[in-house]
Amino acid sequence: MHNNFILIFVALMITSLFRLEAQDRSKAFDKEAFLLKRKAFFTSELGLTSREVEQFIPLVEELQEKKFEAGQRCRKLTRDLRRKDNPSDDEYIFVIDECLKMGLREAELEKEYYDKFKKVLSPEKLYRYKEVEFKFVREFLKEDSNTRNQAERRRGDSREE
């Protein structure tokens, strides 16, 4: 009887660990899927030709990667500042200054890549690019939010059973 109890307990623990691991994996950001969705969205919304897709999408990905890297320092400093109990005025000013520098760097990158985009896209497509980018982000966030809400409802339903 005692051995059966131990076996059942171990089996339940292992099952719980697999379930937690699966939940952690499902929360992870799938960059590859995101990039594929964005590529398809831009291709469709901007009416890109296959030549434009081959030249434009890698530039967009390059720009986004550089903007992400440029913002990392600001995000880290901001996170560190929030964790402090009583930040000084000098610490606030330092973080603000660094984040403003990051904003300037992003603007420089936008200009640099705008010049590259001009060589690939028509003026109309280039004009619509920012609008389509914002539309994609809105739809992606809305879809992500809906997915999270559905997952929370499923977890709530399984707890009630």
C-alpha positions in Angstrom: 0.0 0.0 0.0 2.8 2.4 1.0 4.7 1.6 -2.3 1.5 2.3 -4.4 1.1 5.7 -2.7 4.7 6.6 -3.5 4.3 5.5 -7.1 1.1 7.5 -7.5 2.7 10.6 -5.9 5.8 10.4 -8.1 3.6 10.0 -11.2 1.5 13.0 -10.3 4.7 15.1 -9.7 6.2 14.1 -13.0 2.9 14.9 -14.8 2.8 18.3 -13.1 6.4 19.1 -14.1 5.6 18.3 -17.8 2.5 20.4 -17.7 4.4 23.4 -16.2 7.2 23.0 -18.8 4.6 22.9 -21.6 3.0 26.1 -20.2 6.4 27.8 -20.1 7.1 26.9 -23.7 3.7 28.1 -24.8 4.5 31.5 -23.3 7.8 31.9 -25.2 7.8 34.4 -28.0 8.1 32.6 -31.4 10.3 35.0 -33.3 10.2 32.9 -36.5 6.4 32.8 -36.6 6.3 36.6 -35.9 8.7 37.3 -38.8 6.7 35.1 -41.1 3.4 36.8 -40.2 4.9 40.2 -40.6 6.4 39.3 -44.0 3.0 38.0 -45.2 1.2 41.0 -43.8 3.5 43.5 -45.5 3.5 41.6 -48.7 -0.3 41.6 -48.8 -1.0 45.1 -47.4 1.6 46.8 -49.5 1.1 44.6 -52.6 4.8 43.8 -52.8 6.2 42.0 -55.8 8.5 39.0 -55.3 11.5 41.2 -56.1 10.4 43.8 -53.5 9.9 41.1 -50.9 13.4 39.7 -51.5 15.0 43.2 -51.1 12.7 45.0 -48.7 11.8 42.4 -46.0 15.5 41.8 -45.1 16.0 45.5 -44.8 13.0 45.8 -42.5 14.3 43.0 -40.3 17.7 44.6 -40.2 16.2 47.9 -39.1 14.0 46.3 -36.5 17.0 44.4 -35.1 19.1 47.5 -34.9 16.3 49.5 -33.3 15.8 46.7 -30.7 19.6 46.7 -29.9 19.6 50.5 -29.6 16.8 50.3 -27.1 18.3 47.6 -24.9 20.3 50.0 -22.8 17.3 52.3 -22.2 15.1 49.3 -21.2 17.8 48.0 -18.9 18.4 51.3 -17.2 14.6 51.9 -16.9 14.2 48.4 -15.3 17.0 49.0 -12.9 15.7 52.4 -11.9 12.2 50.9 -11.2 13.8 48.4 -8.9 15.5 51.0 -6.7 13.8 52.1 -3.5 14.6 55.8 -3.7 16.3 56.8 -6.9 18.0 60.2 -6.9 17.2 63.1 -9.2 20.6 62.5 -10.9 19.7 58.9 -11.6 16.3 59.9 -13.1 18.1 62.5 -15.3 20.7 60.0 -16.4 18.1 57.5 -17.5 16.1 60.2 -19.3 19.2 61.4 -21.1 20.2 57.9 -22.1 16.7 57.1 -23.4 16.6 60.4 -25.4 19.9 59.4 -27.0 18.3 56.1 -27.9 15.4 57.9 -29.5 17.9 60.0 -31.5 19.7 56.8 -32.6 16.4 55.3 -33.7 15.6 58.4 -35.7 19.1 58.1 -37.4 18.4 54.5 -38.2 15.0 55.4 -39.6 16.6 57.9 -41.9 19.4 55.6 -43.0 16.9 52.8 -43.8 14.4 55.2 -45.4 17.2 56.0 -48.0 17.6 52.2 -48.6 13.8 51.6 -48.8 13.6 54.4 -51.5 15.7 52.3 -53.7 13.4 49.3 -53.4 9.8 50.6 -53.1 7.7 53.0 -55.1 7.0 56.4 -53.3 3.4 55.2 -52.7 4.4 51.9 -51.0 7.1 53.7 -49.1 4.5 56.3 -47.9 2.1 53.5 -46.8 4.9 51.4 -45.1 4.6 53.1 -41.7 0.8 52.9 -41.7 1.0 49.2 -42.5 3.7 48.7 -39.8 1.4 50.3 -37.2 -1.6 48.3 -38.4 0.4 45.1 -38.1 1.5 45.9 -34.6 -2.1 46.7 -33.6 -3.4 43.5 -35.1 -0.6 41.4 -33.7 -1.1 42.8 -30.1 -4.8 42.3 -30.4 -4.4 38.7 -31.6 -1.8 38.0 -28.8 -4.2 39.5 -26.2 -7.0 37.3 -27.5 -4.8 34.2 -27.3 -3.7 35.0 -23.7 -7.4 35.6 -22.7 -8.4 32.3 -24.2 -5.6 30.5 -22.4 -6.6 32.1 -19.1 -10.2 31.0 -19.6 -9.1 27.5 -20.4 -6.9 27.4 -17.3 -9.9 28.8 -15.2 -12.2 26.1 -16.7 -9.8 23.3 -15.9 -9.4 24.5 -12.3 -13.2 24.5 -11.8 -13.4 20.8 -12.8 
